[in-house]
Amino acid sequence: MLLADVLRSTGDDQVAILGGLAAMFLAGGVMYFSYFLGPEARQQRAARKLSAGKIAPASPIRRDRAA
């Protein structure tokens, strides 16, 4: 109820500003999570495992074909 009352009492410009801010925060959240879930993060995790000796290094031929 409170949100509906606030939206009814605001003007079109204020609603547009609030919508823009909400979209900006949503996009920032997506960027934040994609940083941790994206391919660069996977490469960094694989490099850490490799340096810790948990997995064997991939052959150069396999890496070249993956690119």
PDB file with SEQRES, HELIX, SHEET and CRYST1 records, atoms N, CA, C and O in Angstrom:
SEQRES   1 A   67  MET LEU LEU ALA ASP VAL LEU ARG SER THR GLY ASP ASP          
SEQRES   2 A   67  GLN VAL ALA ILE LEU GLY GLY LEU ALA ALA MET PHE LEU          
SEQRES   3 A   67  ALA GLY GLY VAL MET TYR PHE SER TYR PHE LEU GLY PRO          
SEQRES   4 A   67  GLU ALA ARG GLN GLN ARG ALA ALA ARG LYS LEU SER ALA          
SEQRES   5 A   67  GLY LYS ILE ALA PRO ALA SER PRO ILE ARG ARG ASP ARG          
SEQRES   6 A   67  ALA ALA                                                      
HELIX    1 AA1 LEU A    2  SER A    9  1                                   8    
HELIX    2 AA2 ASP A   12  LEU A   37  1                                  26    
HELIX    3 AA3 PRO A   39  ALA A   52  1                                  14    
HELIX    4 AA4 PRO A   60  ALA A   66  1                                   7    
CRYST1    1.000    1.000    1.000  90.00  90.00  90.00 P 1           1          
ATOM      1  N   MET A   1       0.817  -1.194   0.000  1.00  0.00           N  
ATOM      2  CA  MET A   1       0.000   0.000   0.000  1.00  0.00           C  
ATOM      3  C   MET A   1       0.859   1.257   0.000  1.00  0.00           C  
ATOM      4  O   MET A   1       0.535   2.234  -0.674  1.00  0.00           O  
ATOM      5  N   LEU A   2       1.931   1.233   0.739  1.00  0.00           N  
ATOM      6  CA  LEU A   2       2.769   2.420   0.842  1.00  0.00           C  
ATOM      7  C   LEU A   2       3.381   2.769  -0.507  1.00  0.00           C  
ATOM      8  O   LEU A   2       3.425   3.942  -0.879  1.00  0.00           O  
ATOM      9  N   LEU A   3       3.852   1.776  -1.241  1.00  0.00           N  
ATOM     10  CA  LEU A   3       4.454   2.022  -2.545  1.00  0.00           C  
ATOM     11  C   LEU A   3       3.424   2.563  -3.526  1.00  0.00           C  
ATOM     12  O   LEU A   3       3.730   3.456  -4.316  1.00  0.00           O  
ATOM     13  N   ALA A   4       2.211   2.032  -3.483  1.00  0.00           N  
ATOM     14  CA  ALA A   4       1.158   2.518  -4.370  1.00  0.00           C  
ATOM     15  C   ALA A   4       0.816   3.971  -4.059  1.00  0.00           C  
ATOM     16  O   ALA A   4       0.583   4.758  -4.976  1.00  0.00           O  
ATOM     17  N   ASP A   5       0.781   4.333  -2.791  1.00  0.00           N  
ATOM     18  CA  ASP A   5       0.502   5.718  -2.412  1.00  0.00           C  
ATOM     19  C   ASP A   5       1.612   6.658  -2.870  1.00  0.00           C  
ATOM     20  O   ASP A   5       1.347   7.769  -3.328  1.00  0.00           O  
ATOM     21  N   VAL A   6       2.846   6.207  -2.745  1.00  0.00           N  
ATOM     22  CA  VAL A   6       3.978   7.028  -3.173  1.00  0.00           C  
ATOM     23  C   VAL A   6       3.937   7.231  -4.681  1.00  0.00           C  
ATOM     24  O   VAL A   6       4.149   8.344  -5.164  1.00  0.00           O  
ATOM     25  N   LEU A   7       3.665   6.163  -5.429  1.00  0.00           N  
ATOM     26  CA  LEU A   7       3.612   6.279  -6.881  1.00  0.00           C  
ATOM     27  C   LEU A   7       2.452   7.153  -7.351  1.00  0.00           C  
ATOM     28  O   LEU A   7       2.575   7.850  -8.358  1.00  0.00           O  
ATOM     29  N   ARG A   8       1.342   7.125  -6.646  1.00  0.00           N  
ATOM     30  CA  ARG A   8       0.203   7.976  -7.012  1.00  0.00           C  
ATOM     31  C   ARG A   8       0.479   9.445  -6.752  1.00  0.00           C  
ATOM     32  O   ARG A   8      -0.019  10.309  -7.475  1.00  0.00           O  
ATOM     33  N   SER A   9       1.266   9.735  -5.729  1.00  0.00           N  
ATOM     34  CA  SER A   9       1.498  11.126  -5.367  1.00  0.00           C  
ATOM     35  C   SER A   9       2.690  11.751  -6.088  1.00  0.00           C  
ATOM     36  O   SER A   9       2.920  12.952  -5.953  1.00  0.00           O  
ATOM     37  N   THR A  10       3.444  10.973  -6.843  1.00  0.00           N  
ATOM     38  CA  THR A  10       4.597  11.522  -7.547  1.00  0.00           C  
ATOM     39  C   THR A  10       4.220  11.918  -8.964  1.00  0.00           C  
ATOM     40  O   THR A  10       3.273  11.391  -9.546  1.00  0.00           O  
ATOM     41  N   GLY A  11       4.983  12.857  -9.503  1.00  0.00           N  
ATOM     42  CA  GLY A  11       4.757  13.308 -10.870  1.00  0.00           C  
ATOM     43  C   GLY A  11       5.449  12.397 -11.866  1.00  0.00           C  
ATOM     44  O   GLY A  11       6.203  11.497 -11.496  1.00  0.00           O  
ATOM     45  N   ASP A  12       5.177  12.652 -13.140  1.00  0.00           N  
ATOM     46  CA  ASP A  12       5.757  11.821 -14.192  1.00  0.00           C  
ATOM     47  C   ASP A  12       7.286  11.906 -14.197  1.00  0.00           C  
ATOM     48  O   ASP A  12       7.964  10.899 -14.401  1.00  0.00           O  
ATOM     49  N   ASP A  13       7.822  13.097 -13.975  1.00  0.00           N  
ATOM     50  CA  ASP A  13       9.274  13.259 -13.969  1.00  0.00           C  
ATOM     51  C   ASP A  13       9.912  12.464 -12.828  1.00  0.00           C  
ATOM     52  O   ASP A  13      10.960  11.843 -13.005  1.00  0.00           O  
ATOM     53  N   GLN A  14       9.283  12.491 -11.679  1.00  0.00           N  
ATOM     54  CA  GLN A  14       9.830  11.773 -10.531  1.00  0.00           C  
ATOM     55  C   GLN A  14       9.775  10.265 -10.746  1.00  0.00           C  
ATOM     56  O   GLN A  14      10.697   9.550 -10.355  1.00  0.00           O  
ATOM     57  N   VAL A  15       8.710   9.781 -11.361  1.00  0.00           N  
ATOM     58  CA  VAL A  15       8.602   8.354 -11.656  1.00  0.00           C  
ATOM     59  C   VAL A  15       9.680   7.952 -12.662  1.00  0.00           C  
ATOM     60  O   VAL A  15      10.272   6.880 -12.543  1.00  0.00           O  
ATOM     61  N   ALA A  16       9.935   8.812 -13.651  1.00  0.00           N  
ATOM     62  CA  ALA A  16      10.966   8.523 -14.643  1.00  0.00           C  
ATOM     63  C   ALA A  16      12.343   8.479 -13.981  1.00  0.00           C  
ATOM     64  O   ALA A  16      13.157   7.615 -14.308  1.00  0.00           O  
ATOM     65  N   ILE A  17      12.605   9.387 -13.068  1.00  0.00           N  
ATOM     66  CA  ILE A  17      13.892   9.395 -12.362  1.00  0.00           C  
ATOM     67  C   ILE A  17      14.036   8.139 -11.514  1.00  0.00           C  
ATOM     68  O   ILE A  17      15.094   7.509 -11.516  1.00  0.00           O  
ATOM     69  N   LEU A  18      12.988   7.771 -10.792  1.00  0.00           N  
ATOM     70  CA  LEU A  18      13.042   6.553  -9.976  1.00  0.00           C  
ATOM     71  C   LEU A  18      13.218   5.316 -10.846  1.00  0.00           C  
ATOM     72  O   LEU A  18      13.960   4.404 -10.480  1.00  0.00           O  
ATOM     73  N   GLY A  19      12.546   5.273 -11.995  1.00  0.00           N  
ATOM     74  CA  GLY A  19      12.707   4.143 -12.903  1.00  0.00           C  
ATOM     75  C   GLY A  19      14.116   4.064 -13.457  1.00  0.00           C  
ATOM     76  O   GLY A  19      14.671   2.974 -13.591  1.00  0.00           O  
ATOM     77  N   GLY A  20      14.699   5.211 -13.782  1.00  0.00           N  
ATOM     78  CA  GLY A  20      16.078   5.229 -14.265  1.00  0.00           C  
ATOM     79  C   GLY A  20      17.059   4.761 -13.213  1.00  0.00           C  
ATOM     80  O   GLY A  20      17.990   4.015 -13.515  1.00  0.00           O  
ATOM     81  N   LEU A  21      16.855   5.194 -11.980  1.00  0.00           N  
ATOM     82  CA  LEU A  21      17.729   4.749 -10.887  1.00  0.00           C  
ATOM     83  C   LEU A  21      17.591   3.249 -10.648  1.00  0.00           C  
ATOM     84  O   LEU A  21      18.580   2.553 -10.420  1.00  0.00           O  
ATOM     85  N   ALA A  22      16.358   2.762 -10.703  1.00  0.00           N  
ATOM     86  CA  ALA A  22      16.144   1.325 -10.516  1.00  0.00           C  
ATOM     87  C   ALA A  22      16.827   0.535 -11.631  1.00  0.00           C  
ATOM     88  O   ALA A  22      17.442  -0.498 -11.368  1.00  0.00           O  
ATOM     89  N   ALA A  23      16.724   1.013 -12.874  1.00  0.00           N  
ATOM     90  CA  ALA A  23      17.371   0.327 -13.991  1.00  0.00           C  
ATOM     91  C   ALA A  23      18.887   0.366 -13.848  1.00  0.00           C  
ATOM     92  O   ALA A  23      19.566  -0.606 -14.176  1.00  0.00           O  
ATOM     93  N   MET A  24      19.418   1.480 -13.364  1.00  0.00           N  
ATOM     94  CA  MET A  24      20.857   1.599 -13.182  1.00  0.00           C  
ATOM     95  C   MET A  24      21.354   0.611 -12.116  1.00  0.00           C  
ATOM     96  O   MET A  24      22.380  -0.043 -12.305  1.00  0.00           O  
ATOM     97  N   PHE A  25      20.635   0.507 -11.011  1.00  0.00           N  
ATOM     98  CA  PHE A  25      21.027  -0.431  -9.961  1.00  0.00           C  
ATOM     99  C   PHE A  25      20.871  -1.880 -10.421  1.00  0.00           C  
ATOM    100  O   PHE A  25      21.684  -2.736 -10.071  1.00  0.00           O  
ATOM    101  N   LEU A  26      19.844  -2.148 -11.194  1.00  0.00           N  
ATOM    102  CA  LEU A  26      19.654  -3.496 -11.725  1.00  0.00           C  
ATOM    103  C   LEU A  26      20.792  -3.864 -12.671  1.00  0.00           C  
ATOM    104  O   LEU A  26      21.316  -4.976 -12.608  1.00  0.00           O  
ATOM    105  N   ALA A  27      21.173  -2.946 -13.540  1.00  0.00           N  
ATOM    106  CA  ALA A  27      22.284  -3.202 -14.458  1.00  0.00           C  
ATOM    107  C   ALA A  27      23.586  -3.384 -13.681  1.00  0.00           C  
ATOM    108  O   ALA A  27      24.404  -4.232 -14.039  1.00  0.00           O  
ATOM    109  N   GLY A  28      23.785  -2.610 -12.638  1.00  0.00           N  
ATOM    110  CA  GLY A  28      24.972  -2.773 -11.804  1.00  0.00           C  
ATOM    111  C   GLY A  28      25.000  -4.132 -11.124  1.00  0.00           C  
ATOM    112  O   GLY A  28      26.059  -4.749 -11.008  1.00  0.00           O  
ATOM    113  N   GLY A  29      23.849  -4.600 -10.676  1.00  0.00           N  
ATOM    114  CA  GLY A  29      23.776  -5.917 -10.061  1.00  0.00           C  
ATOM    115  C   GLY A  29      24.085  -7.023 -11.046  1.00  0.00           C  
ATOM    116  O   GLY A  29      24.765  -7.990 -10.704  1.00  0.00           O  
ATOM    117  N   VAL A  30      23.595  -6.890 -12.261  1.00  0.00           N  
ATOM    118  CA  VAL A  30      23.889  -7.891 -13.292  1.00  0.00           C  
ATOM    119  C   VAL A  30      25.378  -7.892 -13.603  1.00  0.00           C  
ATOM    120  O   VAL A  30      25.975  -8.959 -13.751  1.00  0.00           O  
ATOM    121  N   MET A  31      25.989  -6.715 -13.704  1.00  0.00           N  
ATOM    122  CA  MET A  31      27.429  -6.636 -13.961  1.00  0.00           C  
ATOM    123  C   MET A  31      28.217  -7.251 -12.813  1.00  0.00           C  
ATOM    124  O   MET A  31      29.213  -7.936 -13.043  1.00  0.00           O  
ATOM    125  N   TYR A  32      27.788  -7.018 -11.593  1.00  0.00           N  
ATOM    126  CA  TYR A  32      28.471  -7.557 -10.428  1.00  0.00           C  
ATOM    127  C   TYR A  32      28.482  -9.077 -10.460  1.00  0.00           C  
ATOM    128  O   TYR A  32      29.520  -9.706 -10.257  1.00  0.00           O  
ATOM    129  N   PHE A  33      27.303  -9.668 -10.720  1.00  0.00           N  
ATOM    130  CA  PHE A  33      27.226 -11.122 -10.740  1.00  0.00           C  
ATOM    131  C   PHE A  33      27.910 -11.710 -11.965  1.00  0.00           C  
ATOM    132  O   PHE A  33      28.499 -12.787 -11.878  1.00  0.00           O  
ATOM    133  N   SER A  34      27.847 -11.032 -13.096  1.00  0.00           N  
ATOM    134  CA  SER A  34      28.498 -11.573 -14.285  1.00  0.00           C  
ATOM    135  C   SER A  34      30.010 -11.552 -14.131  1.00  0.00           C  
ATOM    136  O   SER A  34      30.696 -12.361 -14.756  1.00  0.00           O  
ATOM    137  N   TYR A  35      30.542 -10.663 -13.330  1.00  0.00           N  
ATOM    138  CA  TYR A  35      31.976 -10.645 -13.072  1.00  0.00           C  
ATOM    139  C   TYR A  35      32.406 -11.936 -12.390  1.00  0.00           C  
ATOM    140  O   TYR A  35      33.470 -12.474 -12.696  1.00  0.00           O  
ATOM    141  N   PHE A  36      31.597 -12.435 -11.476  1.00  0.00           N  
ATOM    142  CA  PHE A  36      31.946 -13.647 -10.737  1.00  0.00           C  
ATOM    143  C   PHE A  36      31.540 -14.922 -11.470  1.00  0.00           C  
ATOM    144  O   PHE A  36      32.056 -15.997 -11.165  1.00  0.00           O  
ATOM    145  N   LEU A  37      30.628 -14.818 -12.429  1.00  0.00           N  
ATOM    146  CA  LEU A  37      30.153 -16.006 -13.124  1.00  0.00           C  
ATOM    147  C   LEU A  37      30.656 -16.093 -14.560  1.00  0.00           C  
ATOM    148  O   LEU A  37      30.425 -17.107 -15.219  1.00  0.00           O  
ATOM    149  N   GLY A  38      31.323 -15.083 -15.058  1.00  0.00           N  
ATOM    150  CA  GLY A  38      31.732 -15.019 -16.452  1.00  0.00           C  
ATOM    151  C   GLY A  38      32.968 -15.838 -16.774  1.00  0.00           C  
ATOM    152  O   GLY A  38      33.554 -16.472 -15.897  1.00  0.00           O  
ATOM    153  N   PRO A  39      33.360 -15.819 -18.047  1.00  0.00           N  
ATOM    154  CA  PRO A  39      34.491 -16.645 -18.489  1.00  0.00           C  
ATOM    155  C   PRO A  39      35.821 -16.230 -17.868  1.00  0.00           C  
ATOM    156  O   PRO A  39      36.667 -17.088 -17.613  1.00  0.00           O  
ATOM    157  N   GLU A  40      36.025 -14.954 -17.622  1.00  0.00           N  
ATOM    158  CA  GLU A  40      37.286 -14.517 -17.015  1.00  0.00           C  
ATOM    159  C   GLU A  40      37.417 -15.071 -15.602  1.00  0.00           C  
ATOM    160  O   GLU A  40      38.508 -15.471 -15.194  1.00  0.00           O  
ATOM    161  N   ALA A  41      36.335 -15.099 -14.862  1.00  0.00           N  
ATOM    162  CA  ALA A  41      36.373 -15.649 -13.506  1.00  0.00           C  
ATOM    163  C   ALA A  41      36.650 -17.142 -13.544  1.00  0.00           C  
ATOM    164  O   ALA A  41      37.373 -17.661 -12.693  1.00  0.00           O  
ATOM    165  N   ARG A  42      36.074 -17.847 -14.537  1.00  0.00           N  
ATOM    166  CA  ARG A  42      36.348 -19.284 -14.663  1.00  0.00           C  
ATOM    167  C   ARG A  42      37.823 -19.528 -14.951  1.00  0.00           C  
ATOM    168  O   ARG A  42      38.420 -20.458 -14.410  1.00  0.00           O  
ATOM    169  N   GLN A  43      38.412 -18.689 -15.808  1.00  0.00           N  
ATOM    170  CA  GLN A  43      39.832 -18.839 -16.121  1.00  0.00           C  
ATOM    171  C   GLN A  43      40.680 -18.590 -14.883  1.00  0.00           C  
ATOM    172  O   GLN A  43      41.657 -19.299 -14.643  1.00  0.00           O  
ATOM    173  N   GLN A  44      40.314 -17.597 -14.106  1.00  0.00           N  
ATOM    174  CA  GLN A  44      41.071 -17.307 -12.896  1.00  0.00           C  
ATOM    175  C   GLN A  44      40.959 -18.445 -11.891  1.00  0.00           C  
ATOM    176  O   GLN A  44      41.948 -18.797 -11.248  1.00  0.00           O  
ATOM    177  N   ARG A  45      39.766 -19.028 -11.745  1.00  0.00           N  
ATOM    178  CA  ARG A  45      39.605 -20.161 -10.830  1.00  0.00           C  
ATOM    179  C   ARG A  45      40.414 -21.356 -11.313  1.00  0.00           C  
ATOM    180  O   ARG A  45      41.032 -22.055 -10.510  1.00  0.00           O  
ATOM    181  N   ALA A  46      40.414 -21.593 -12.620  1.00  0.00           N  
ATOM    182  CA  ALA A  46      41.188 -22.705 -13.171  1.00  0.00           C  
ATOM    183  C   ALA A  46      42.678 -22.465 -12.960  1.00  0.00           C  
ATOM    184  O   ALA A  46      43.412 -23.405 -12.655  1.00  0.00           O  
ATOM    185  N   ALA A  47      43.135 -21.233 -13.116  1.00  0.00           N  
ATOM    186  CA  ALA A  47      44.550 -20.922 -12.905  1.00  0.00           C  
ATOM    187  C   ALA A  47      44.936 -21.136 -11.446  1.00  0.00           C  
ATOM    188  O   ALA A  47      46.032 -21.616 -11.160  1.00  0.00           O  
ATOM    189  N   ARG A  48      44.050 -20.786 -10.527  1.00  0.00           N  
ATOM    190  CA  ARG A  48      44.340 -20.996  -9.100  1.00  0.00           C  
ATOM    191  C   ARG A  48      44.435 -22.487  -8.792  1.00  0.00           C  
ATOM    192  O   ARG A  48      45.317 -22.912  -8.046  1.00  0.00           O  
ATOM    193  N   LYS A  49      43.521 -23.290  -9.368  1.00  0.00           N  
ATOM    194  CA  LYS A  49      43.581 -24.734  -9.146  1.00  0.00           C  
ATOM    195  C   LYS A  49      44.848 -25.312  -9.749  1.00  0.00           C  
ATOM    196  O   LYS A  49      45.469 -26.199  -9.164  1.00  0.00           O  
ATOM    197  N   LEU A  50      45.232 -24.818 -10.908  1.00  0.00           N  
ATOM    198  CA  LEU A  50      46.435 -25.304 -11.573  1.00  0.00           C  
ATOM    199  C   LEU A  50      47.663 -24.978 -10.752  1.00  0.00           C  
ATOM    200  O   LEU A  50      48.554 -25.813 -10.593  1.00  0.00           O  
ATOM    201  N   SER A  51      47.713 -23.745 -10.222  1.00  0.00           N  
ATOM    202  CA  SER A  51      48.876 -23.362  -9.423  1.00  0.00           C  
ATOM    203  C   SER A  51      48.909 -24.108  -8.092  1.00  0.00           C  
ATOM    204  O   SER A  51      49.981 -24.296  -7.516  1.00  0.00           O  
ATOM    205  N   ALA A  52      47.771 -24.526  -7.611  1.00  0.00           N  
ATOM    206  CA  ALA A  52      47.729 -25.294  -6.365  1.00  0.00           C  
ATOM    207  C   ALA A  52      48.043 -26.764  -6.608  1.00  0.00           C  
ATOM    208  O   ALA A  52      48.204 -27.533  -5.660  1.00  0.00           O  
ATOM    209  N   GLY A  53      48.133 -27.159  -7.890  1.00  0.00           N  
ATOM    210  CA  GLY A  53      48.466 -28.539  -8.223  1.00  0.00           C  
ATOM    211  C   GLY A  53      47.298 -29.488  -8.147  1.00  0.00           C  
ATOM    212  O   GLY A  53      47.500 -30.699  -8.052  1.00  0.00           O  
ATOM    213  N   LYS A  54      46.079 -28.978  -8.186  1.00  0.00           N  
ATOM    214  CA  LYS A  54      44.919 -29.843  -8.067  1.00  0.00           C  
ATOM    215  C   LYS A  54      44.568 -30.521  -9.382  1.00  0.00           C  
ATOM    216  O   LYS A  54      44.031 -31.629  -9.382  1.00  0.00           O  
ATOM    217  N   ILE A  55      44.869 -29.860 -10.522  1.00  0.00           N  
ATOM    218  CA  ILE A  55      44.542 -30.462 -11.810  1.00  0.00           C  
ATOM    219  C   ILE A  55      45.751 -30.389 -12.717  1.00  0.00           C  
ATOM    220  O   ILE A  55      46.645 -29.564 -12.525  1.00  0.00           O  
ATOM    221  N   ALA A  56      45.765 -31.253 -13.696  1.00  0.00           N  
ATOM    222  CA  ALA A  56      46.871 -31.271 -14.657  1.00  0.00           C  
ATOM    223  C   ALA A  56      46.653 -30.172 -15.695  1.00  0.00           C  
ATOM    224  O   ALA A  56      45.508 -29.856 -16.017  1.00  0.00           O  
ATOM    225  N   PRO A  57      47.727 -29.584 -16.223  1.00  0.00           N  
ATOM    226  CA  PRO A  57      47.572 -28.539 -17.238  1.00  0.00           C  
ATOM    227  C   PRO A  57      47.016 -29.111 -18.538  1.00  0.00           C  
ATOM    228  O   PRO A  57      47.302 -30.252 -18.899  1.00  0.00           O  
ATOM    229  N   ALA A  58      46.220 -28.305 -19.235  1.00  0.00           N  
ATOM    230  CA  ALA A  58      45.662 -28.723 -20.512  1.00  0.00           C  
ATOM    231  C   ALA A  58      46.743 -28.653 -21.582  1.00  0.00           C  
ATOM    232  O   ALA A  58      47.660 -27.835 -21.505  1.00  0.00           O  
ATOM    233  N   SER A  59      46.622 -29.518 -22.573  1.00  0.00           N  
ATOM    234  CA  SER A  59      47.618 -29.513 -23.640  1.00  0.00           C  
ATOM    235  C   SER A  59      47.473 -28.236 -24.462  1.00  0.00           C  
ATOM    236  O   SER A  59      46.373 -27.688 -24.544  1.00  0.00           O  
ATOM    237  N   PRO A  60      48.568 -27.740 -25.080  1.00  0.00           N  
ATOM    238  CA  PRO A  60      48.492 -26.508 -25.883  1.00  0.00           C  
ATOM    239  C   PRO A  60      47.563 -26.659 -27.073  1.00  0.00           C  
ATOM    240  O   PRO A  60      46.913 -25.692 -27.470  1.00  0.00           O  
ATOM    241  N   ILE A  61      47.485 -27.848 -27.648  1.00  0.00           N  
ATOM    242  CA  ILE A  61      46.603 -28.051 -28.801  1.00  0.00           C  
ATOM    243  C   ILE A  61      45.159 -27.870 -28.381  1.00  0.00           C  
ATOM    244  O   ILE A  61      44.375 -27.242 -29.094  1.00  0.00           O  
ATOM    245  N   ARG A  62      44.806 -28.408 -27.245  1.00  0.00           N  
ATOM    246  CA  ARG A  62      43.436 -28.290 -26.768  1.00  0.00           C  
ATOM    247  C   ARG A  62      43.082 -26.832 -26.479  1.00  0.00           C  
ATOM    248  O   ARG A  62      41.978 -26.392 -26.797  1.00  0.00           O  
ATOM    249  N   ARG A  63      44.008 -26.076 -25.877  1.00  0.00           N  
ATOM    250  CA  ARG A  63      43.759 -24.663 -25.589  1.00  0.00           C  
ATOM    251  C   ARG A  63      43.564 -23.880 -26.883  1.00  0.00           C  
ATOM    252  O   ARG A  63      42.687 -23.020 -26.959  1.00  0.00           O  
ATOM    253  N   ASP A  64      44.384 -24.173 -27.913  1.00  0.00           N  
ATOM    254  CA  ASP A  64      44.278 -23.464 -29.177  1.00  0.00           C  
ATOM    255  C   ASP A  64      42.944 -23.748 -29.858  1.00  0.00           C  
ATOM    256  O   ASP A  64      42.351 -22.850 -30.455  1.00  0.00           O  
ATOM    257  N   ARG A  65      42.477 -24.967 -29.774  1.00  0.00           N  
ATOM    258  CA  ARG A  65      41.204 -25.298 -30.402  1.00  0.00           C  
ATOM    259  C   ARG A  65      40.034 -24.663 -29.657  1.00  0.00           C  
ATOM    260  O   ARG A  65      39.006 -24.360 -30.261  1.00  0.00           O  
ATOM    261  N   ALA A  66      40.181 -24.463 -28.366  1.00  0.00           N  
ATOM    262  CA  ALA A  66      39.112 -23.864 -27.567  1.00  0.00           C  
ATOM    263  C   ALA A  66      38.941 -22.396 -27.925  1.00  0.00           C  
ATOM    264  O   ALA A  66      37.838 -21.858 -27.817  1.00  0.00           O  
ATOM    265  N   ALA A  67      39.999 -21.751 -28.342  1.00  0.00           N  
ATOM    266  CA  ALA A  67      39.916 -20.335 -28.684  1.00  0.00           C  
ATOM    267  C   ALA A  67      39.187 -20.210 -29.976  1.00  0.00           C  
ATOM    268  O   ALA A  67      38.992 -19.099 -30.470  1.00  0.00           O  
TER     269      ALA A  67                                                      
END                                                                             
